[in-house]
Amino acid sequence: MELTIYSLAQLALRNGQDKPEVWIAYNGLIYDVTHSRLWRKGTHYEHWAGQDLTDELKDAPHTDYVFEKLNVIGRLKMD
Ligand code: HEM
């Protein structure tokens, strides 16, 4: 199935503030964490939704297994 491609600007609006949706990007894919109690209002510890967080995972106490059960919304447009 073809995934919809979103720009960084479109992703940035889904920060739980400008728009109600809460999306994060990791390794080129965009994941939906709108209903995650760990991403309320678009924040997760000191990390913010609406961004490409690929480089920030190294700060996490967990690996990327946390993405396995999340819905993929689309693909991040690489500039
Ligand atoms: C100080 C840094 C961080 C802490 C203390 C932290 C802590 C946690 C904890 C305790 C969980 C629950 C894990 C579980 O269900 O086993 C979690 C889930 C998650 N974390 Fe982090 N995390 C951090 C950084 C990050 C970063 C940088 C990302 C993104 C690249 C991230 C993405 C996620 C995601 C997607 C989930 C799953 C949410 C869900 O299923 O509802 N975390 N985190």
Backbone and ligand atoms as CSV (ligand in chain L), in Angstrom:
chain,resi,resn,atom,element,x,y,z
A,1,MET,N,N,0.854,-1.195,0.000
A,1,MET,CA,C,0.000,0.000,0.000
A,1,MET,C,C,0.896,1.253,0.000
A,2,GLU,N,N,0.600,2.183,-0.884
A,2,GLU,CA,C,1.382,3.413,-0.998
A,2,GLU,C,C,1.122,4.293,0.232
A,3,LEU,N,N,2.188,4.733,0.906
A,3,LEU,CA,C,2.023,5.615,2.061
A,3,LEU,C,C,1.979,7.072,1.609
A,4,THR,N,N,1.149,7.881,2.250
A,4,THR,CA,C,1.102,9.310,1.957
A,4,THR,C,C,2.419,9.955,2.400
A,5,ILE,N,N,2.930,10.906,1.607
A,5,ILE,CA,C,4.179,11.601,1.948
A,5,ILE,C,C,3.864,12.964,2.548
A,6,TYR,N,N,4.456,13.242,3.710
A,6,TYR,CA,C,4.225,14.518,4.401
A,6,TYR,C,C,5.555,15.261,4.535
A,7,SER,N,N,5.467,16.595,4.451
A,7,SER,CA,C,6.670,17.412,4.637
A,7,SER,C,C,6.912,17.630,6.133
A,8,LEU,N,N,8.092,18.149,6.452
A,8,LEU,CA,C,8.395,18.466,7.852
A,8,LEU,C,C,7.403,19.501,8.387
A,9,ALA,N,N,6.990,20.435,7.494
A,9,ALA,CA,C,6.040,21.483,7.920
A,9,ALA,C,C,4.673,20.879,8.251
A,10,GLN,N,N,4.236,19.903,7.449
A,10,GLN,CA,C,2.939,19.254,7.726
A,10,GLN,C,C,3.039,18.441,9.021
A,11,LEU,N,N,4.174,17.783,9.220
A,11,LEU,CA,C,4.388,17.006,10.459
A,11,LEU,C,C,4.377,17.941,11.668
A,12,ALA,N,N,5.009,19.112,11.529
A,12,ALA,CA,C,5.154,20.054,12.645
A,12,ALA,C,C,3.800,20.499,13.200
A,13,LEU,N,N,2.763,20.545,12.342
A,13,LEU,CA,C,1.432,20.964,12.805
A,13,LEU,C,C,0.788,19.913,13.699
A,14,ARG,N,N,1.213,18.676,13.563
A,14,ARG,CA,C,0.619,17.582,14.361
A,14,ARG,C,C,1.421,17.391,15.643
A,15,ASN,N,N,1.405,18.464,16.397
A,15,ASN,CA,C,2.151,18.477,17.670
A,15,ASN,C,C,1.209,18.468,18.874
A,16,GLY,N,N,-0.072,18.224,18.600
A,16,GLY,CA,C,-1.050,18.156,19.690
A,16,GLY,C,C,-1.480,19.528,20.174
A,17,GLN,N,N,-0.884,20.582,19.557
A,17,GLN,CA,C,-1.245,21.963,19.932
A,17,GLN,C,C,-1.886,22.668,18.745
A,18,ASP,N,N,-1.129,22.803,17.636
A,18,ASP,CA,C,-1.681,23.467,16.449
A,18,ASP,C,C,-2.834,22.643,15.883
A,19,LYS,N,N,-2.626,21.321,15.879
A,19,LYS,CA,C,-3.687,20.400,15.456
A,19,LYS,C,C,-3.826,19.329,16.552
A,20,PRO,N,N,-4.986,18.708,16.692
A,20,PRO,CA,C,-5.170,17.727,17.786
A,20,PRO,C,C,-4.334,16.455,17.622
A,21,GLU,N,N,-3.993,16.129,16.352
A,21,GLU,CA,C,-3.223,14.897,16.156
A,21,GLU,C,C,-1.804,15.045,16.714
A,22,VAL,N,N,-1.271,13.915,17.167
A,22,VAL,CA,C,0.109,13.890,17.673
A,22,VAL,C,C,0.881,12.848,16.874
A,23,TRP,N,N,1.788,13.329,16.006
A,23,TRP,CA,C,2.572,12.448,15.147
A,23,TRP,C,C,4.058,12.634,15.442
A,24,ILE,N,N,4.824,11.562,15.290
A,24,ILE,CA,C,6.280,11.652,15.394
A,24,ILE,C,C,6.885,10.889,14.219
A,25,ALA,N,N,8.050,11.305,13.776
A,25,ALA,CA,C,8.726,10.607,12.690
A,25,ALA,C,C,9.946,9.887,13.239
A,26,TYR,N,N,10.169,8.688,12.694
A,26,TYR,CA,C,11.329,7.883,13.083
A,26,TYR,C,C,11.760,7.077,11.875
A,27,ASN,N,N,13.062,7.208,11.458
A,27,ASN,CA,C,13.586,6.454,10.322
A,27,ASN,C,C,12.712,6.589,9.077
A,28,GLY,N,N,12.260,7.831,8.793
A,28,GLY,CA,C,11.546,8.114,7.540
A,28,GLY,C,C,10.059,7.817,7.569
A,29,LEU,N,N,9.562,7.162,8.643
A,29,LEU,CA,C,8.124,6.877,8.736
A,29,LEU,C,C,7.483,7.774,9.788
A,30,ILE,N,N,6.205,8.089,9.601
A,30,ILE,CA,C,5.460,8.930,10.538
A,30,ILE,C,C,4.477,8.047,11.312
A,31,TYR,N,N,4.556,8.115,12.628
A,31,TYR,CA,C,3.741,7.281,13.520
A,31,TYR,C,C,2.717,8.125,14.264
A,32,ASP,N,N,1.543,7.508,14.556
A,32,ASP,CA,C,0.461,8.193,15.269
A,32,ASP,C,C,0.544,7.863,16.755
A,33,VAL,N,N,0.807,8.877,17.597
A,33,VAL,CA,C,0.792,8.666,19.056
A,33,VAL,C,C,-0.277,9.533,19.716
A,34,THR,N,N,-1.306,9.899,18.899
A,34,THR,CA,C,-2.378,10.766,19.403
A,34,THR,C,C,-3.041,10.174,20.640
A,35,HIS,N,N,-3.198,8.845,20.679
A,35,HIS,CA,C,-3.937,8.208,21.781
A,35,HIS,C,C,-3.003,7.604,22.822
A,36,SER,N,N,-1.707,7.948,22.733
A,36,SER,CA,C,-0.767,7.396,23.708
A,36,SER,C,C,-0.738,8.257,24.962
A,37,ARG,N,N,-0.932,7.630,26.119
A,37,ARG,CA,C,-0.907,8.414,27.368
A,37,ARG,C,C,0.509,8.919,27.634
A,38,LEU,N,N,1.483,8.362,26.915
A,38,LEU,CA,C,2.880,8.764,27.125
A,38,LEU,C,C,3.269,9.953,26.244
A,39,TRP,N,N,2.308,10.392,25.384
A,39,TRP,CA,C,2.603,11.523,24.486
A,39,TRP,C,C,1.527,12.604,24.585
A,40,ARG,N,N,0.967,12.716,25.798
A,40,ARG,CA,C,-0.124,13.698,25.978
A,40,ARG,C,C,0.337,15.105,25.601
A,41,LYS,N,N,-0.530,15.874,24.957
A,41,LYS,CA,C,-0.229,17.245,24.525
A,41,LYS,C,C,1.068,17.311,23.725
A,42,GLY,N,N,1.479,16.207,23.163
A,42,GLY,CA,C,2.630,16.214,22.263
A,42,GLY,C,C,3.974,16.203,22.948
A,43,THR,N,N,3.997,15.937,24.268
A,43,THR,CA,C,5.322,15.837,24.913
A,43,THR,C,C,5.514,14.468,25.540
A,44,HIS,N,N,6.769,14.023,25.539
A,44,HIS,CA,C,7.169,12.727,26.066
A,44,HIS,C,C,8.499,12.937,26.756
A,45,TYR,N,N,8.446,13.043,28.108
A,45,TYR,CA,C,9.646,13.460,28.835
A,45,TYR,C,C,10.089,14.766,28.212
A,46,GLU,N,N,11.369,14.936,27.807
A,46,GLU,CA,C,11.744,16.240,27.270
A,46,GLU,C,C,11.746,16.247,25.747
A,47,HIS,N,N,10.942,15.346,25.158
A,47,HIS,CA,C,10.900,15.259,23.697
A,47,HIS,C,C,9.555,15.748,23.183
A,48,TRP,N,N,9.549,16.331,21.997
A,48,TRP,CA,C,8.337,16.951,21.446
A,48,TRP,C,C,7.872,16.256,20.171
A,49,ALA,N,N,6.595,16.095,20.031
A,49,ALA,CA,C,6.009,15.523,18.810
A,49,ALA,C,C,6.030,16.571,17.699
A,50,GLY,N,N,5.646,16.131,16.478
A,50,GLY,CA,C,5.627,17.056,15.342
A,50,GLY,C,C,7.020,17.201,14.732
A,51,GLN,N,N,7.924,16.288,15.095
A,51,GLN,CA,C,9.314,16.374,14.599
A,51,GLN,C,C,9.847,15.007,14.191
A,52,ASP,N,N,10.993,15.039,13.499
A,52,ASP,CA,C,11.734,13.807,13.203
A,52,ASP,C,C,12.623,13.534,14.412
A,53,LEU,N,N,12.300,12.481,15.158
A,53,LEU,CA,C,13.006,12.189,16.414
A,53,LEU,C,C,14.055,11.088,16.258
A,54,THR,N,N,14.384,10.756,14.994
A,54,THR,CA,C,15.324,9.653,14.755
A,54,THR,C,C,16.609,9.818,15.559
A,55,ASP,N,N,17.167,11.026,15.560
A,55,ASP,CA,C,18.452,11.252,16.240
A,55,ASP,C,C,18.310,11.335,17.755
A,56,GLU,N,N,17.054,11.441,18.247
A,56,GLU,CA,C,16.867,11.588,19.701
A,56,GLU,C,C,16.656,10.254,20.405
A,57,LEU,N,N,16.424,9.166,19.624
A,57,LEU,CA,C,16.145,7.885,20.283
A,57,LEU,C,C,17.309,7.430,21.161
A,58,LYS,N,N,18.491,7.882,20.810
A,58,LYS,CA,C,19.658,7.468,21.599
A,58,LYS,C,C,19.552,7.954,23.044
A,59,ASP,N,N,18.731,8.986,23.304
A,59,ASP,CA,C,18.545,9.485,24.683
A,59,ASP,C,C,17.544,8.645,25.463
A,60,ALA,N,N,16.847,7.723,24.784
A,60,ALA,CA,C,15.757,6.986,25.439
A,60,ALA,C,C,16.277,5.776,26.215
A,61,PRO,N,N,15.599,5.406,27.294
A,61,PRO,CA,C,15.965,4.191,28.034
A,61,PRO,C,C,15.450,2.943,27.327
A,62,HIS,N,N,14.716,3.107,26.208
A,62,HIS,CA,C,14.167,1.971,25.470
A,62,HIS,C,C,14.687,1.988,24.037
A,63,THR,N,N,14.511,0.876,23.355
A,63,THR,CA,C,14.921,0.779,21.952
A,63,THR,C,C,13.750,1.176,21.060
A,64,ASP,N,N,13.877,0.952,19.769
A,64,ASP,CA,C,12.789,1.324,18.840
A,64,ASP,C,C,11.700,0.261,18.752
A,65,TYR,N,N,11.758,-0.745,19.649
A,65,TYR,CA,C,10.666,-1.744,19.648
A,65,TYR,C,C,9.340,-1.044,19.943
A,66,VAL,N,N,9.397,0.129,20.616
A,66,VAL,CA,C,8.170,0.854,20.979
A,66,VAL,C,C,7.356,1.276,19.762
A,67,PHE,N,N,7.975,1.278,18.587
A,67,PHE,CA,C,7.253,1.696,17.375
A,67,PHE,C,C,6.456,0.552,16.760
A,68,GLU,N,N,6.792,-0.684,17.158
A,68,GLU,CA,C,6.193,-1.866,16.510
A,68,GLU,C,C,4.668,-1.869,16.579
A,69,LYS,N,N,4.109,-1.423,17.709
A,69,LYS,CA,C,2.644,-1.543,17.827
A,69,LYS,C,C,1.916,-0.265,17.402
A,70,LEU,N,N,2.655,0.710,16.894
A,70,LEU,CA,C,2.019,1.981,16.522
A,70,LEU,C,C,1.567,1.990,15.063
A,71,ASN,N,N,0.514,2.767,14.786
A,71,ASN,CA,C,0.040,2.921,13.403
A,71,ASN,C,C,0.963,3.843,12.622
A,72,VAL,N,N,1.303,3.416,11.407
A,72,VAL,CA,C,2.096,4.263,10.509
A,72,VAL,C,C,1.133,5.139,9.720
A,73,ILE,N,N,1.332,6.449,9.824
A,73,ILE,CA,C,0.456,7.419,9.147
A,73,ILE,C,C,0.936,7.680,7.728
A,74,GLY,N,N,2.250,7.724,7.588
A,74,GLY,CA,C,2.779,8.063,6.266
A,74,GLY,C,C,4.306,8.045,6.257
A,75,ARG,N,N,4.851,8.665,5.227
A,75,ARG,CA,C,6.308,8.722,5.054
A,75,ARG,C,C,6.739,10.175,5.100
A,76,LEU,N,N,7.912,10.432,5.675
A,76,LEU,CA,C,8.426,11.799,5.765
A,76,LEU,C,C,9.174,12.147,4.479
A,77,LYS,N,N,8.810,13.289,3.888
A,77,LYS,CA,C,9.467,13.740,2.658
A,77,LYS,C,C,10.903,14.125,3.004
A,78,MET,N,N,11.848,13.481,2.370
A,78,MET,CA,C,13.269,13.781,2.651
A,78,MET,C,C,13.686,14.902,1.703
A,79,ASP,N,N,14.184,16.037,2.256
A,79,ASP,CA,C,14.590,17.172,1.408
A,79,ASP,C,C,15.907,16.901,0.695
L,1,HEM,C1,C,14.333,10.706,28.354
L,1,HEM,C2,C,13.967,10.041,27.336
L,1,HEM,C3,C,12.845,9.017,27.309
L,1,HEM,C4,C,12.259,8.316,28.326
L,1,HEM,C5,C,12.559,8.398,29.830
L,1,HEM,C6,C,11.265,7.442,27.714
L,1,HEM,C7,C,10.470,6.553,28.433
L,1,HEM,C8,C,9.493,5.754,27.846
L,1,HEM,C9,C,8.751,4.731,28.547
L,1,HEM,C10,C,8.914,4.350,30.019
L,1,HEM,C11,C,7.894,4.161,27.651
L,1,HEM,C12,C,6.944,2.972,27.887
L,1,HEM,C13,C,7.764,1.797,27.377
L,1,HEM,C14,C,6.989,0.517,27.334
L,1,HEM,O1,O,5.786,0.553,27.000
L,1,HEM,O2,O,7.660,-0.482,27.568
L,1,HEM,C15,C,8.099,4.847,26.401
L,1,HEM,C16,C,7.364,4.572,25.271
L,1,HEM,C17,C,7.605,5.194,24.072
L,1,HEM,N1,N,8.643,6.060,23.770
L,1,HEM,FE1,FE,9.949,6.837,25.051
L,1,HEM,N2,N,11.253,7.638,26.362
L,1,HEM,C18,C,12.209,8.571,26.081
L,1,HEM,C19,C,12.568,9.036,24.843
L,1,HEM,C20,C,11.913,8.702,23.674
L,1,HEM,C21,C,12.279,9.215,22.359
L,1,HEM,C22,C,13.435,10.166,22.043
L,1,HEM,C23,C,11.370,8.684,21.478
L,1,HEM,C24,C,11.280,8.870,19.973
L,1,HEM,C25,C,12.304,8.737,19.161
L,1,HEM,C26,C,10.460,7.853,22.249
L,1,HEM,C27,C,9.389,7.175,21.715
L,1,HEM,C28,C,8.530,6.397,22.448
L,1,HEM,C29,C,7.354,5.735,21.875
L,1,HEM,C30,C,6.869,5.833,20.430
L,1,HEM,C31,C,6.768,4.996,22.889
L,1,HEM,C32,C,5.486,4.113,22.799
L,1,HEM,C33,C,4.289,4.909,23.272
L,1,HEM,C34,C,3.030,4.050,23.371
L,1,HEM,O3,O,3.036,2.915,22.937
L,1,HEM,O4,O,2.024,4.568,23.883
L,1,HEM,N3,N,10.826,7.875,23.577
L,1,HEM,N4,N,9.085,5.792,26.546
